[in-house]
Amino acid sequence: MDPEDVAALVESELPDAEATVGRPRGVEDDDHLALEVVSPAFEGESVLDRHELVYDALGEHMTTDIHAVELTTQTPEEAEE
Amino acid sequence: MSFDPDPELSTEEVQQRVDEAIAENEVVLFMKGTELMPQCGYSKRALGLIGQYREDVETVDVLPALDAFRDALEAHSGWETIPQTFVDGEFVGGSDVLAELEEKGELAETLEA
């Protein structure tokens, strides 16, 4: 799965989400992604619940064509800090 | 006496080992490799994050029976990914969750350090 498609999928599944995808191991490595997601849906949710929201959005891709994601989650307020 | 130097763990044995490790330890980390020789960057990262606050973390190496451990862990957490951290029997998360808790200043509290 194309890294940009991963970000697009999260943005389409989570309300008002902004997803930024990076390649922490370098531009050649599409298997290890860093995903930063900002969404008001994270408000009041524990870190674990936030991550589950994102993994739910990625659905079966997480077990089929995404090898590893480093995930960070923020609400819009937290992102401004 | 067994002549098999490295007997495969049965599904039941793995399930029992997971159940006991979660029930009997305040903090347990299921990881790839051992505390001295982590075999995966994410497991190493999780170990390092926990180690800042707790020296008494119990680690369980899942590599001897990876698929059986994934199944047994999923029954507890709903997650199949490794590493997984449990505190007082409650699923906390993998390395990303630990890292975000640390960033938010909540990791010590979560680990009851």
N, CA and C atoms of all chains as a GROMACS GRO file, in nm:
protein
  582
    1MET      N    1   0.086  -0.120   0.000
    1MET     CA    2   0.000   0.000   0.000
    1MET      C    3   0.088   0.124   0.000
    2ASP      N    4   0.053   0.217  -0.086
    2ASP     CA    5   0.129   0.341  -0.098
    2ASP      C    6   0.114   0.422   0.032
    3PRO      N    7   0.226   0.474   0.085
    3PRO     CA    8   0.219   0.548   0.212
    3PRO      C    9   0.118   0.664   0.208
    4GLU      N   10   0.110   0.731   0.094
    4GLU     CA   11   0.014   0.842   0.085
    4GLU      C   12  -0.130   0.791   0.091
    5ASP      N   13  -0.153   0.669   0.040
    5ASP     CA   14  -0.286   0.610   0.048
    5ASP      C   15  -0.324   0.576   0.192
    6VAL      N   16  -0.223   0.541   0.273
    6VAL     CA   17  -0.248   0.513   0.414
    6VAL      C   18  -0.300   0.639   0.483
    7ALA      N   19  -0.233   0.751   0.456
    7ALA     CA   20  -0.277   0.878   0.515
    7ALA      C   21  -0.417   0.914   0.466
    8ALA      N   22  -0.442   0.895   0.338
    8ALA     CA   23  -0.573   0.928   0.281
    8ALA      C   24  -0.684   0.842   0.342
    9LEU      N   25  -0.653   0.715   0.366
    9LEU     CA   26  -0.752   0.625   0.424
    9LEU      C   27  -0.789   0.669   0.567
   10VAL      N   28  -0.688   0.705   0.646
   10VAL     CA   29  -0.715   0.751   0.782
   10VAL      C   30  -0.800   0.879   0.778
   11GLU      N   31  -0.765   0.969   0.686
   11GLU     CA   32  -0.840   1.095   0.676
   11GLU      C   33  -0.985   1.072   0.634
   12SER      N   34  -1.009   0.970   0.554
   12SER     CA   35  -1.146   0.944   0.509
   12SER      C   36  -1.228   0.873   0.615
   13GLU      N   37  -1.160   0.798   0.704
   13GLU     CA   38  -1.232   0.719   0.804
   13GLU      C   39  -1.256   0.793   0.936
   14LEU      N   40  -1.162   0.883   0.973
   14LEU     CA   41  -1.173   0.952   1.102
   14LEU      C   42  -1.223   1.094   1.079
   15PRO      N   43  -1.316   1.139   1.165
   15PRO     CA   44  -1.375   1.272   1.147
   15PRO      C   45  -1.269   1.383   1.153
   16ASP      N   46  -1.267   1.468   1.051
   16ASP     CA   47  -1.179   1.586   1.046
   16ASP      C   48  -1.034   1.554   1.077
   17ALA      N   49  -0.990   1.437   1.035
   17ALA     CA   50  -0.853   1.397   1.065
   17ALA      C   51  -0.756   1.456   0.964
   18GLU      N   52  -0.639   1.491   1.014
   18GLU     CA   53  -0.527   1.523   0.927
   18GLU      C   54  -0.417   1.424   0.954
   19ALA      N   55  -0.377   1.352   0.851
   19ALA     CA   56  -0.275   1.248   0.869
   19ALA      C   57  -0.151   1.284   0.787
   20THR      N   58  -0.037   1.273   0.853
   20THR     CA   59   0.090   1.297   0.785
   20THR      C   60   0.170   1.168   0.791
   21VAL      N   61   0.221   1.127   0.675
   21VAL     CA   62   0.294   1.002   0.674
   21VAL      C   63   0.441   1.029   0.644
   22GLY      N   64   0.526   0.959   0.716
   22GLY     CA   65   0.670   0.974   0.694
   22GLY      C   66   0.735   0.838   0.678
   23ARG      N   67   0.859   0.841   0.633
   23ARG     CA   68   0.935   0.717   0.616
   23ARG      C   69   1.059   0.724   0.704
   24PRO      N   70   1.045   0.678   0.831
   24PRO     CA   71   1.154   0.696   0.927
   24PRO      C   72   1.282   0.623   0.889
   25ARG      N   73   1.272   0.523   0.804
   25ARG     CA   74   1.394   0.450   0.767
   25ARG      C   75   1.446   0.494   0.630
   26GLY      N   76   1.393   0.607   0.580
   26GLY     CA   77   1.444   0.657   0.453
   26GLY      C   78   1.344   0.640   0.340
   27VAL      N   79   1.362   0.719   0.235
   27VAL     CA   80   1.265   0.725   0.126
   27VAL      C   81   1.251   0.593   0.052
   28GLU      N   82   1.353   0.508   0.061
   28GLU     CA   83   1.349   0.380  -0.012
   28GLU      C   84   1.259   0.279   0.057
   29ASP      N   85   1.233   0.299   0.187
   29ASP     CA   86   1.165   0.198   0.267
   29ASP      C   87   1.018   0.234   0.288
   30ASP      N   88   0.931   0.171   0.209
   30ASP     CA   89   0.787   0.196   0.221
   30ASP      C   90   0.722   0.101   0.321
   31ASP      N   91   0.800   0.014   0.384
   31ASP     CA   92   0.743  -0.085   0.474
   31ASP      C   93   0.730  -0.035   0.617
   32HIS      N   94   0.813   0.060   0.654
   32HIS     CA   95   0.810   0.114   0.790
   32HIS      C   96   0.766   0.258   0.784
   33LEU      N   97   0.644   0.282   0.828
   33LEU     CA   98   0.586   0.415   0.816
   33LEU      C   99   0.572   0.483   0.951
   34ALA      N  100   0.583   0.614   0.950
   34ALA     CA  101   0.551   0.692   1.068
   34ALA      C  102   0.425   0.771   1.036
   35LEU      N  103   0.325   0.756   1.119
   35LEU     CA  104   0.197   0.818   1.090
   35LEU      C  105   0.159   0.912   1.204
   36GLU      N  106   0.143   1.040   1.171
   36GLU     CA  107   0.099   1.138   1.270
   36GLU      C  108  -0.044   1.177   1.237
   37VAL      N  109  -0.132   1.154   1.333
   37VAL     CA  110  -0.273   1.182   1.308
   37VAL      C  111  -0.324   1.286   1.407
   38VAL      N  112  -0.388   1.391   1.354
   38VAL     CA  113  -0.452   1.492   1.438
   38VAL      C  114  -0.601   1.487   1.409
   39SER      N  115  -0.681   1.465   1.513
   39SER     CA  116  -0.827   1.461   1.493
   39SER      C  117  -0.899   1.496   1.622
   40PRO      N  118  -1.007   1.572   1.611
   40PRO     CA  119  -1.088   1.599   1.730
   40PRO      C  120  -1.152   1.473   1.788
   41ALA      N  121  -1.153   1.365   1.710
   41ALA     CA  122  -1.211   1.239   1.760
   41ALA      C  123  -1.132   1.183   1.878
   42PHE      N  124  -1.007   1.231   1.897
   42PHE     CA  125  -0.923   1.179   2.005
   42PHE      C  126  -0.952   1.245   2.139
   43GLU      N  127  -1.031   1.351   2.134
   43GLU     CA  128  -1.064   1.425   2.256
   43GLU      C  129  -1.120   1.332   2.364
   44GLY      N  130  -1.058   1.333   2.482
   44GLY     CA  131  -1.111   1.254   2.593
   44GLY      C  132  -1.084   1.105   2.584
   45GLU      N  133  -1.012   1.063   2.481
   45GLU     CA  134  -0.983   0.920   2.466
   45GLU      C  135  -0.844   0.889   2.521
   46SER      N  136  -0.828   0.771   2.577
   46SER     CA  137  -0.696   0.729   2.624
   46SER      C  138  -0.607   0.705   2.502
   47VAL      N  139  -0.476   0.700   2.528
   47VAL     CA  140  -0.383   0.675   2.417
   47VAL      C  141  -0.417   0.543   2.348
   48LEU      N  142  -0.445   0.442   2.430
   48LEU     CA  143  -0.478   0.312   2.372
   48LEU      C  144  -0.601   0.321   2.281
   49ASP      N  145  -0.706   0.390   2.329
   49ASP     CA  146  -0.828   0.403   2.248
   49ASP      C  147  -0.802   0.483   2.120
   50ARG      N  148  -0.716   0.585   2.130
   50ARG     CA  149  -0.681   0.662   2.010
   50ARG      C  150  -0.615   0.572   1.905
   51HIS      N  151  -0.521   0.492   1.953
   51HIS     CA  152  -0.451   0.405   1.858
   51HIS      C  153  -0.547   0.304   1.797
   52GLU      N  154  -0.642   0.258   1.878
   52GLU     CA  155  -0.738   0.162   1.824
   52GLU      C  156  -0.827   0.226   1.718
   53LEU      N  157  -0.862   0.354   1.739
   53LEU     CA  158  -0.940   0.424   1.637
   53LEU      C  159  -0.866   0.425   1.504
   54VAL      N  160  -0.735   0.453   1.510
   54VAL     CA  161  -0.657   0.460   1.386
   54VAL      C  162  -0.641   0.321   1.325
   55TYR      N  163  -0.613   0.221   1.410
   55TYR     CA  164  -0.598   0.086   1.356
   55TYR      C  165  -0.730   0.036   1.296
   56ASP      N  166  -0.841   0.073   1.359
   56ASP     CA  167  -0.971   0.037   1.302
   56ASP      C  168  -0.989   0.099   1.164
   57ALA      N  169  -0.942   0.225   1.151
   57ALA     CA  170  -0.954   0.294   1.022
   57ALA      C  171  -0.870   0.221   0.916
   58LEU      N  172  -0.755   0.172   0.955
   58LEU     CA  173  -0.668   0.102   0.860
   58LEU      C  174  -0.721  -0.038   0.830
   59GLY      N  175  -0.801  -0.091   0.923
   59GLY     CA  176  -0.868  -0.218   0.901
   59GLY      C  177  -0.772  -0.331   0.866
   60GLU      N  178  -0.810  -0.410   0.769
   60GLU     CA  179  -0.732  -0.530   0.739
   60GLU      C  180  -0.598  -0.498   0.673
   61HIS      N  181  -0.582  -0.373   0.625
   61HIS     CA  182  -0.452  -0.338   0.567
   61HIS      C  183  -0.339  -0.358   0.668
   62MET      N  184  -0.374  -0.337   0.795
   62MET     CA  185  -0.274  -0.347   0.901
   62MET      C  186  -0.214  -0.487   0.907
   63THR      N  187  -0.294  -0.588   0.875
   63THR     CA  188  -0.242  -0.724   0.882
   63THR      C  189  -0.199  -0.779   0.746
   64THR      N  190  -0.238  -0.709   0.639
   64THR     CA  191  -0.201  -0.761   0.507
   64THR      C  192  -0.084  -0.685   0.445
   65ASP      N  193  -0.105  -0.558   0.412
   65ASP     CA  194   0.000  -0.492   0.334
   65ASP      C  195   0.072  -0.376   0.405
   66ILE      N  196   0.046  -0.357   0.534
   66ILE     CA  197   0.126  -0.259   0.607
   66ILE      C  198   0.213  -0.336   0.705
   67HIS      N  199   0.342  -0.322   0.692
   67HIS     CA  200   0.430  -0.403   0.778
   67HIS      C  201   0.440  -0.343   0.918
   68ALA      N  202   0.469  -0.215   0.927
   68ALA     CA  203   0.487  -0.155   1.059
   68ALA      C  204   0.458  -0.005   1.052
   69VAL      N  205   0.386   0.043   1.152
   69VAL     CA  206   0.353   0.185   1.161
   69VAL      C  207   0.395   0.236   1.298
   70GLU      N  208   0.465   0.347   1.298
   70GLU     CA  209   0.488   0.418   1.424
   70GLU      C  210   0.385   0.529   1.430
   71LEU      N  211   0.302   0.522   1.534
   71LEU     CA  212   0.184   0.605   1.538
   71LEU      C  213   0.193   0.712   1.646
   72THR      N  214   0.159   0.835   1.611
   72THR     CA  215   0.136   0.936   1.714
   72THR      C  216   0.000   0.998   1.690
   73THR      N  217  -0.070   1.028   1.800
   73THR     CA  218  -0.206   1.081   1.788
   73THR      C  219  -0.221   1.207   1.873
   74GLN      N  220  -0.283   1.308   1.814
   74GLN     CA  221  -0.304   1.434   1.887
   74GLN      C  222  -0.442   1.491   1.855
   75THR      N  223  -0.497   1.562   1.953
   75THR     CA  224  -0.615   1.643   1.924
   75THR      C  225  -0.565   1.774   1.862
   76PRO      N  226  -0.652   1.848   1.794
   76PRO     CA  227  -0.608   1.976   1.736
   76PRO      C  228  -0.545   2.068   1.841
   77GLU      N  229  -0.600   2.070   1.963
   77GLU     CA  230  -0.544   2.154   2.068
   77GLU      C  231  -0.401   2.111   2.104
   78GLU      N  232  -0.380   1.980   2.117
   78GLU     CA  233  -0.247   1.930   2.150
   78GLU      C  234  -0.147   1.960   2.039
   79ALA      N  235  -0.195   1.956   1.915
   79ALA     CA  236  -0.107   1.979   1.802
   79ALA      C  237  -0.058   2.124   1.797
   80GLU      N  238  -0.137   2.214   1.854
   80GLU     CA  239  -0.099   2.356   1.851
   80GLU      C  240   0.009   2.389   1.953
   81GLU      N  241   0.021   2.304   2.056
   81GLU     CA  242   0.116   2.336   2.164
   81GLU      C  243   0.261   2.333   2.116
   82MET      N  244   1.311  -3.864   3.026
   82MET     CA  245   1.409  -3.771   2.971
   82MET      C  246   1.380  -3.746   2.824
   83SER      N  247   1.386  -3.621   2.787
   83SER     CA  248   1.356  -3.586   2.649
   83SER      C  249   1.484  -3.577   2.568
   84PHE      N  250   1.479  -3.628   2.445
   84PHE     CA  251   1.596  -3.619   2.358
   84PHE      C  252   1.583  -3.504   2.260
   85ASP      N  253   1.469  -3.437   2.268
   85ASP     CA  254   1.449  -3.321   2.181
   85ASP      C  255   1.508  -3.199   2.251
   86PRO      N  256   1.613  -3.140   2.195
   86PRO     CA  257   1.680  -3.030   2.264
   86PRO      C  258   1.594  -2.904   2.272
   87ASP      N  259   1.501  -2.888   2.179
   87ASP     CA  260   1.420  -2.765   2.178
   87ASP      C  261   1.276  -2.800   2.144
   88PRO      N  262   1.205  -2.857   2.241
   88PRO     CA  263   1.069  -2.900   2.211
   88PRO      C  264   0.978  -2.782   2.178
   89GLU      N  265   0.895  -2.800   2.079
   89GLU     CA  266   0.799  -2.695   2.044
   89GLU      C  267   0.700  -2.676   2.158
   90LEU      N  268   0.667  -2.551   2.183
   90LEU     CA  269   0.565  -2.524   2.283
   90LEU      C  270   0.429  -2.553   2.221
   91SER      N  271   0.343  -2.622   2.295
   91SER     CA  272   0.209  -2.647   2.243
   91SER      C  273   0.124  -2.523   2.262
   92THR      N  274   0.015  -2.516   2.188
   92THR     CA  275  -0.077  -2.402   2.200
   92THR      C  276  -0.124  -2.386   2.344
   93GLU      N  277  -0.154  -2.502   2.410
   93GLU     CA  278  -0.203  -2.497   2.548
   93GLU      C  279  -0.096  -2.442   2.642
   94GLU      N  280   0.028  -2.484   2.622
   94GLU     CA  281   0.137  -2.437   2.707
   94GLU      C  282   0.157  -2.287   2.692
   95VAL      N  283   0.149  -2.239   2.567
   95VAL     CA  284   0.166  -2.096   2.543
   95VAL      C  285   0.053  -2.019   2.609
   96GLN      N  286  -0.069  -2.067   2.591
   96GLN     CA  287  -0.186  -2.001   2.650
   96GLN      C  288  -0.171  -1.992   2.802
   97GLN      N  289  -0.127  -2.100   2.862
   97GLN     CA  290  -0.109  -2.104   3.007
   97GLN      C  291   0.001  -2.008   3.050
   98ARG      N  292   0.108  -2.005   2.973
   98ARG     CA  293   0.220  -1.918   3.007
   98ARG      C  294   0.177  -1.770   3.000
   99VAL      N  295   0.098  -1.737   2.898
   99VAL     CA  296   0.049  -1.600   2.882
   99VAL      C  297  -0.046  -1.565   2.997
  100ASP      N  298  -0.141  -1.654   3.025
  100ASP     CA  299  -0.238  -1.629   3.132
  100ASP      C  300  -0.166  -1.605   3.265
  101GLU      N  301  -0.069  -1.692   3.295
  101GLU     CA  302   0.001  -1.681   3.422
  101GLU      C  303   0.087  -1.555   3.429
  102ALA      N  304   0.157  -1.526   3.320
  102ALA     CA  305   0.245  -1.408   3.321
  102ALA      C  306   0.164  -1.280   3.344
  103ILE      N  307   0.044  -1.273   3.284
  103ILE     CA  308  -0.040  -1.155   3.301
  103ILE      C  309  -0.099  -1.150   3.443
  104ALA      N  310  -0.136  -1.266   3.494
  104ALA     CA  311  -0.202  -1.270   3.626
  104ALA      C  312  -0.103  -1.248   3.740
  105GLU      N  313   0.020  -1.294   3.723
  105GLU     CA  314   0.111  -1.300   3.838
  105GLU      C  315   0.212  -1.186   3.845
  106ASN      N  316   0.217  -1.102   3.741
  106ASN     CA  317   0.316  -0.994   3.742
  106ASN      C  318   0.248  -0.858   3.736
  107GLU      N  319   0.302  -0.764   3.814
  107GLU     CA  320   0.248  -0.628   3.806
  107GLU      C  321   0.269  -0.569   3.667
  108VAL      N  322   0.392  -0.584   3.617
  108VAL     CA  323   0.422  -0.533   3.483
  108VAL      C  324   0.486  -0.646   3.402
  109VAL      N  325   0.423  -0.678   3.289
  109VAL     CA  326   0.480  -0.783   3.203
  109VAL      C  327   0.486  -0.732   3.060
  110LEU      N  328   0.597  -0.761   2.994
  110LEU     CA  329   0.617  -0.723   2.854
  110LEU      C  330   0.639  -0.849   2.771
  111PHE      N  331   0.549  -0.870   2.676
  111PHE     CA  332   0.568  -0.978   2.578
  111PHE      C  333   0.646  -0.920   2.463
  112MET      N  334   0.763  -0.977   2.435
  112MET     CA  335   0.854  -0.915   2.339
  112MET      C  336   0.920  -1.019   2.250
  113LYS      N  337   0.980  -0.967   2.141
  113LYS     CA  338   1.060  -1.054   2.055
  113LYS      C  339   1.203  -1.050   2.106
  114GLY      N  340   1.249  -1.164   2.157
  114GLY     CA  341   1.382  -1.170   2.214
  114GLY      C  342   1.378  -1.159   2.365
  115THR      N  343   1.494  -1.144   2.424
  115THR     CA  344   1.505  -1.138   2.569
  115THR      C  345   1.547  -0.998   2.612
  116GLU      N  346   1.539  -0.976   2.743
  116GLU     CA  347   1.578  -0.847   2.798
  116GLU      C  348   1.721  -0.812   2.756
  117LEU      N  349   1.810  -0.910   2.757
  117LEU     CA  350   1.950  -0.884   2.722
  117LEU      C  351   1.971  -0.876   2.572
  118MET      N  352   1.889  -0.949   2.497
  118MET     CA  353   1.904  -0.948   2.352
  118MET      C  354   1.769  -0.932   2.280
  119PRO      N  355   1.715  -0.810   2.281
  119PRO     CA  356   1.592  -0.787   2.207
  119PRO      C  357   1.615  -0.813   2.058
  120GLN      N  358   1.516  -0.874   1.992
  120GLN     CA  359   1.534  -0.911   1.851
  120GLN      C  360   1.453  -0.821   1.758
  121CYS      N  361   1.398  -0.714   1.811
  121CYS     CA  362   1.316  -0.626   1.728
  121CYS      C  363   1.324  -0.486   1.787
  122GLY      N  364   1.336  -0.387   1.701
  122GLY     CA  365   1.350  -0.249   1.747
  122GLY      C  366   1.234  -0.202   1.835
  123TYR      N  367   1.113  -0.249   1.800
  123TYR     CA  368   0.995  -0.205   1.876
  123TYR      C  369   0.994  -0.266   2.017
  124SER      N  370   1.037  -0.393   2.024
  124SER     CA  371   1.046  -0.457   2.156
  124SER      C  372   1.152  -0.388   2.241
  125LYS      N  373   1.263  -0.354   2.177
  125LYS     CA  374   1.372  -0.286   2.248
  125LYS      C  375   1.325  -0.150   2.300
  126ARG      N  376   1.250  -0.079   2.214
  126ARG     CA  377   1.200   0.052   2.251
  126ARG      C  378   1.104   0.042   2.370
  127ALA      N  379   1.015  -0.056   2.365
  127ALA     CA  380   0.918  -0.076   2.474
  127ALA      C  381   0.991  -0.106   2.605
  128LEU      N  382   1.090  -0.193   2.597
  128LEU     CA  383   1.167  -0.230   2.714
  128LEU      C  384   1.237  -0.108   2.774
  129GLY      N  385   1.294  -0.025   2.687
  129GLY     CA  386   1.365   0.094   2.733
  129GLY      C  387   1.270   0.192   2.802
  130LEU      N  388   1.151   0.209   2.745
  130LEU     CA  389   1.054   0.302   2.803
  130LEU      C  390   1.009   0.255   2.940
  131ILE      N  391   0.979   0.127   2.952
  131ILE     CA  392   0.935   0.073   3.081
  131ILE      C  393   1.050   0.078   3.181
  132GLY      N  394   1.171   0.043   3.134
  132GLY     CA  395   1.288   0.033   3.221
  132GLY      C  396   1.324   0.163   3.290
  133GLN      N  397   1.280   0.275   3.234
  133GLN     CA  398   1.306   0.403   3.299
  133GLN      C  399   1.238   0.412   3.436
  134TYR      N  400   1.126   0.341   3.448
  134TYR     CA  401   1.044   0.355   3.568
  134TYR      C  402   1.034   0.229   3.652
  135ARG      N  403   1.047   0.114   3.587
  135ARG     CA  404   1.032  -0.012   3.660
  135ARG      C  405   1.150  -0.103   3.630
  136GLU      N  406   1.214  -0.148   3.736
  136GLU     CA  407   1.322  -0.244   3.715
  136GLU      C  408   1.272  -0.387   3.726
  137ASP      N  409   1.148  -0.402   3.772
  137ASP     CA  410   1.098  -0.536   3.800
  137ASP      C  411   1.005  -0.586   3.691
  138VAL      N  412   1.025  -0.536   3.568
  138VAL     CA  413   0.937  -0.581   3.459
  138VAL      C  414   0.971  -0.726   3.422
  139GLU      N  415   0.865  -0.806   3.413
  139GLU     CA  416   0.881  -0.945   3.369
  139GLU      C  417   0.873  -0.946   3.216
  140THR      N  418   0.968  -1.012   3.152
  140THR     CA  419   0.960  -1.020   3.006
  140THR      C  420   0.937  -1.164   2.963
  141VAL      N  421   0.858  -1.178   2.856
  141VAL     CA  422   0.832  -1.310   2.799
  141VAL      C  423   0.869  -1.304   2.651
  142ASP      N  424   0.958  -1.391   2.609
  142ASP     CA  425   1.001  -1.398   2.470
  142ASP      C  426   0.897  -1.477   2.390
  143VAL      N  427   0.841  -1.415   2.287
  143VAL     CA  428   0.736  -1.482   2.210
  143VAL      C  429   0.792  -1.560   2.090
  144LEU      N  430   0.919  -1.540   2.061
  144LEU     CA  431   0.975  -1.599   1.939
  144LEU      C  432   0.973  -1.752   1.934
  145PRO      N  433   0.986  -1.822   2.048
  145PRO     CA  434   0.981  -1.968   2.040
  145PRO      C  435   0.850  -2.024   1.983
  146ALA      N  436   0.741  -1.946   1.988
  146ALA     CA  437   0.613  -1.993   1.933
  146ALA      C  438   0.529  -1.871   1.895
  147LEU      N  439   0.577  -1.798   1.796
  147LEU     CA  440   0.520  -1.666   1.765
  147LEU      C  441   0.369  -1.671   1.737
  148ASP      N  442   0.325  -1.762   1.653
  148ASP     CA  443   0.183  -1.765   1.616
  148ASP      C  444   0.094  -1.800   1.735
  149ALA      N  445   0.139  -1.895   1.817
  149ALA     CA  446   0.061  -1.934   1.935
  149ALA      C  447   0.054  -1.817   2.033
  150PHE      N  448   0.165  -1.743   2.049
  150PHE     CA  449   0.164  -1.627   2.137
  150PHE      C  450   0.070  -1.518   2.083
  151ARG      N  451   0.073  -1.495   1.952
  151ARG     CA  452  -0.018  -1.395   1.895
  151ARG      C  453  -0.164  -1.428   1.928
  152ASP      N  454  -0.200  -1.556   1.911
  152ASP     CA  455  -0.338  -1.598   1.939
  152ASP      C  456  -0.372  -1.581   2.087
  153ALA      N  457  -0.280  -1.624   2.173
  153ALA     CA  458  -0.306  -1.618   2.318
  153ALA      C  459  -0.315  -1.472   2.363
  154LEU      N  460  -0.229  -1.386   2.308
  154LEU     CA  461  -0.232  -1.246   2.347
  154LEU      C  462  -0.357  -1.176   2.296
  155GLU      N  463  -0.400  -1.214   2.175
  155GLU     CA  464  -0.520  -1.150   2.120
  155GLU      C  465  -0.641  -1.174   2.208
  156ALA      N  466  -0.645  -1.290   2.272
  156ALA     CA  467  -0.757  -1.320   2.362
  156ALA      C  468  -0.761  -1.223   2.480
  157HIS      N  469  -0.646  -1.168   2.518
  157HIS     CA  470  -0.640  -1.075   2.630
  157HIS      C  471  -0.655  -0.929   2.587
  158SER      N  472  -0.597  -0.893   2.473
  158SER     CA  473  -0.585  -0.752   2.436
  158SER      C  474  -0.664  -0.715   2.311
  159GLY      N  475  -0.698  -0.814   2.230
  159GLY     CA  476  -0.757  -0.783   2.100
  159GLY      C  477  -0.651  -0.746   1.997
  160TRP      N  478  -0.525  -0.740   2.039
  160TRP     CA  479  -0.416  -0.707   1.947
  160TRP      C  480  -0.330  -0.828   1.923
  161GLU      N  481  -0.279  -0.838   1.799
  161GLU     CA  482  -0.188  -0.948   1.768
  161GLU      C  483  -0.044  -0.902   1.759
  162THR      N  484  -0.024  -0.771   1.764
  162THR     CA  485   0.110  -0.719   1.741
  162THR      C  486   0.197  -0.735   1.865
  163ILE      N  487   0.326  -0.748   1.843
  163ILE     CA  488   0.426  -0.758   1.949
  163ILE      C  489   0.514  -0.634   1.937
  164PRO      N  490   0.555  -0.570   2.044
  164PRO     CA  491   0.538  -0.604   2.185
  164PRO      C  492   0.401  -0.566   2.242
  165GLN      N  493   0.370  -0.624   2.359
  165GLN     CA  494   0.250  -0.588   2.434
  165GLN      C  495   0.284  -0.577   2.582
  166THR      N  496   0.231  -0.472   2.643
  166THR     CA  497   0.255  -0.448   2.785
  166THR      C  498   0.126  -0.463   2.864
  167PHE      N  499   0.134  -0.530   2.978
  167PHE     CA  500   0.020  -0.540   3.069
  167PHE      C  501   0.062  -0.492   3.207
  168VAL      N  502  -0.025  -0.415   3.272
  168VAL     CA  503  -0.001  -0.372   3.410
  168VAL      C  504  -0.119  -0.416   3.494
  169ASP      N  505  -0.092  -0.489   3.600
  169ASP     CA  506  -0.198  -0.542   3.685
  169ASP      C  507  -0.308  -0.610   3.605
  170GLY      N  508  -0.268  -0.687   3.506
  170GLY     CA  509  -0.364  -0.762   3.427
  170GLY      C  510  -0.435  -0.683   3.319
  171GLU      N  511  -0.411  -0.551   3.314
  171GLU     CA  512  -0.476  -0.467   3.214
  171GLU      C  513  -0.382  -0.443   3.097
  172PHE      N  514  -0.435  -0.452   2.975
  172PHE     CA  515  -0.356  -0.424   2.856
  172PHE      C  516  -0.328  -0.274   2.846
  173VAL      N  517  -0.201  -0.240   2.833
  173VAL     CA  518  -0.162  -0.099   2.820
  173VAL      C  519  -0.139  -0.063   2.674
  174GLY      N  520  -0.065  -0.146   2.602
  174GLY     CA  521  -0.041  -0.120   2.461
  174GLY      C  522   0.095  -0.168   2.417
  175GLY      N  523   0.130  -0.130   2.293
  175GLY     CA  524   0.261  -0.163   2.238
  175GLY      C  525   0.356  -0.046   2.253
  176SER      N  526   0.461  -0.045   2.173
  176SER     CA  527   0.566   0.056   2.193
  176SER      C  528   0.517   0.198   2.161
  177ASP      N  529   0.429   0.212   2.062
  177ASP     CA  530   0.380   0.347   2.029
  177ASP      C  531   0.296   0.406   2.141
  178VAL      N  532   0.211   0.323   2.201
  178VAL     CA  533   0.129   0.372   2.312
  178VAL      C  534   0.219   0.412   2.429
  179LEU      N  535   0.319   0.329   2.460
  179LEU     CA  536   0.413   0.364   2.567
  179LEU      C  537   0.483   0.496   2.536
  180ALA      N  538   0.526   0.512   2.411
  180ALA     CA  539   0.597   0.635   2.372
  180ALA      C  540   0.508   0.758   2.387
  181GLU      N  541   0.381   0.744   2.350
  181GLU     CA  542   0.291   0.859   2.362
  181GLU      C  543   0.256   0.889   2.508
  182LEU      N  544   0.243   0.784   2.588
  182LEU     CA  545   0.219   0.806   2.730
  182LEU      C  546   0.338   0.880   2.791
  183GLU      N  547   0.459   0.840   2.751
  183GLU     CA  548   0.580   0.906   2.800
  183GLU      C  549   0.580   1.054   2.759
  184GLU      N  550   0.545   1.078   2.634
  184GLU     CA  551   0.544   1.215   2.583
  184GLU      C  552   0.444   1.302   2.659
  185LYS      N  553   0.333   1.241   2.697
  185LYS     CA  554   0.230   1.315   2.770
  185LYS      C  555   0.256   1.318   2.920
  186GLY      N  556   0.366   1.255   2.964
  186GLY     CA  557   0.400   1.253   3.106
  186GLY      C  558   0.314   1.160   3.187
  187GLU      N  559   0.252   1.060   3.122
  187GLU     CA  560   0.161   0.970   3.193
  187GLU      C  561   0.216   0.830   3.213
  188LEU      N  562   0.339   0.807   3.164
  188LEU     CA  563   0.388   0.669   3.164
  188LEU      C  564   0.419   0.619   3.305
  189ALA      N  565   0.482   0.703   3.387
  189ALA     CA  566   0.515   0.661   3.524
  189ALA      C  567   0.388   0.620   3.598
  190GLU      N  568   0.286   0.702   3.584
  190GLU     CA  569   0.159   0.675   3.651
  190GLU      C  570   0.097   0.546   3.601
  191THR      N  571   0.100   0.527   3.469
  191THR     CA  572   0.044   0.405   3.410
  191THR      C  573   0.116   0.281   3.461
  192LEU      N  574   0.248   0.294   3.478
  192LEU     CA  575   0.326   0.179   3.524
  192LEU      C  576   0.327   0.168   3.676
  193GLU      N  577   0.254   0.260   3.740
  193GLU     CA  578   0.248   0.262   3.887
  193GLU      C  579   0.386   0.266   3.950
  194ALA      N  580   0.472   0.345   3.887
  194ALA     CA  581   0.610   0.354   3.938
  194ALA      C  582   0.615   0.446   4.060
   0.00000   0.00000   0.00000
